Amino acid sequence: MPDIADLKGMLGGLVTAMGGHTDIPSGTAPIEKLDVERYLGTWYEIARLDHSFERGLSCVTATYEARADGGIKVINRGYDTQKEEWDEAEGKAYFDDKHKPNGRLKVSFFGPFYGGYNILYLDESYRHALVAGPSHDYLWILSRTPTMAEADFTALVDFARDKGFDVDGLIMVDHESSCPAH
């Protein structure tokens, strides 16, 4: 388990990097309707754009759970292969009342500062998702399983490219060779 200084650094990096903005990248739109109950659970990060708060992490997952206050508890977890330890950050997400219940939320891992969490694509079966932060600098391809069929992955990459994301910068996330038992 990382020490508190590591977690604060990771969380502070997230807030700083996202600038506390709950915006959505220009030229994109969130999904129109989100069934929160179906979205809850664990998602595996298949690919992401590089940013300091996840740099060097493999085996990355995001787990979403319902909160009593109507929000969503967010647990992001990844394995730091250099330190040989798990990093975990807990946050909370809420719909902005004017956007509920579409795929546009705000998420916080650090106090009153929120960043945009924008679901740009979600398949009908809730198996694959494309999520962006407040700008084109933040992009995640998520799956309910640690791997994704090549055709599904390619379709999400093409969708992201069409929306102006630098998909050549995507980092593939290892979920096999470097994932020790929790």
Secondary structure, DSSP 4 states (H G I P E B T S, - for coil): ---HHHHHHHHHHHHHHHTT-----TT----S---HHHH-EEEEEEEEE--GGGTTEEEEEEEEEE-TTSSEEEEEEEEETTTTEEEEEEEEEEE-TTTTTSSEEEEEEETTEEEEEEEEEE-TTS-EEEEE-SSTT-EEEEESSS---HHHHHHHHHHHHHTT--GGGEEEPP-STT----
